[in-house]
């Protein structure tokens, strides 16, 4: 899948005019009668704009809509945009995301995924977290895994990403050498401790940033007790132990204001992990993945607990 490139800079002070220049690539098979654009505020580092054509049907399930992502200033220092788009293409090929539509000088656009953005309060709802667990299992079962040694030597992963961010901090003029040395020492301690627990299991291609704003809830009237959810925004997708992906997601339950009362209790984490393992085993049946039992749940629970301190350091 080749993503067309348009040599333009999206001007966030004139989103309507900027979007007009991208319309032929956003909706190549449509005669555009009308267009509207709205700014979305869920993004924390990038500009996000929703473009909808044929405004009279803008709220219907069949409306044509696209999401334009404008990269935040300086984010290329810590985010590999080529990797982000490579992952996005892979996800689209595996029906795990909508299709990327166009690249431009300071961003890219992709088909809009219908639904509502998950809230911090939604995360603890049983039907929501079961849906997240199922979608996460679908990601990890569908996408290619990697041998830990390969990731350590050449594939981008959570460890190389953390090291890249540490190196960026080291160049910051307002960081003392003592502070930088302390961070590197803590990183080495975490890496040595956690890598020794993950050597026997392949690493998953993880979303890497499953905060509530990156989870889309697709409501339906079928009466299901498990919500249908999709994930968006793949700039932090990377190889990592699945225990890190789960621990990182659980940490995100606290929200941007870090309300630790919102963190999932042990019983909730266990219910999430049991749902995740059950769906993962069903999807990987042909690969002889063991049936889920209490021992398997206990094992992953321990691994997640081992990783629970790493997300705070990572971010």
Order of alpha helices (4+ residues) and beta strands (2+ residues): beta-alpha-beta-beta-beta-alpha-beta-beta-beta-alpha-alpha-alpha-alpha-beta-beta-beta-beta-alpha-alpha-alpha-alpha
